[in-house]
Amino acid sequence: MGIKEVEEGIWLVSFMDNDLGYIDLEEKTLQPLDNPFGPKLLPM
């Protein structure tokens, strides 16, 4: 798990090599990105 400031007050939240979303401290919001761990369907 990692957090890195990418702009003034904007932080990128990551897990391993996957970016999960941005935290905006000024607006007090979390903007999620597409789920890199989404459901995986196996062929039947």
C-alpha positions as CSV (number, residue, x, y, z in Angstrom):
1,M,0.0,0.0,0.0
2,G,1.4,3.4,-0.9
3,I,0.3,7.0,-1.0
4,K,2.1,9.7,-3.1
5,E,1.3,13.3,-3.5
6,V,0.9,14.0,-7.3
7,E,-0.3,17.6,-7.0
8,E,-0.8,20.1,-4.2
9,G,-3.4,18.3,-1.9
10,I,-4.0,15.5,-4.4
11,W,-2.7,12.0,-3.3
12,L,-2.5,8.8,-5.4
13,V,-3.3,5.6,-3.5
14,S,-1.7,2.5,-4.9
15,F,-1.4,-1.2,-4.0
16,M,1.6,-3.0,-5.5
17,D,1.7,-1.8,-9.1
18,N,-2.0,-0.9,-9.2
19,D,-3.3,2.6,-8.8
20,L,-6.6,2.5,-6.8
21,G,-7.7,6.2,-6.7
22,Y,-7.0,9.8,-5.7
23,I,-7.6,11.5,-2.4
24,D,-8.4,15.2,-2.7
25,L,-7.6,16.8,0.7
26,E,-9.2,20.2,-0.2
27,E,-12.5,18.7,-1.4
28,K,-12.3,15.9,1.2
29,T,-13.2,13.3,-1.5
30,L,-11.9,10.0,-2.8
31,Q,-12.0,9.4,-6.6
32,P,-11.7,5.6,-7.2
33,L,-10.1,4.3,-10.5
34,D,-11.3,1.2,-12.3
35,N,-10.9,-1.9,-10.1
36,P,-7.8,-3.8,-11.2
37,F,-8.9,-6.7,-9.1
38,G,-12.4,-7.0,-10.7
39,P,-14.2,-10.3,-11.1
40,K,-12.5,-12.8,-13.2
41,L,-14.7,-15.4,-14.9
42,L,-13.3,-18.8,-15.8
43,P,-14.5,-20.6,-18.8
44,M,-16.8,-23.6,-18.1
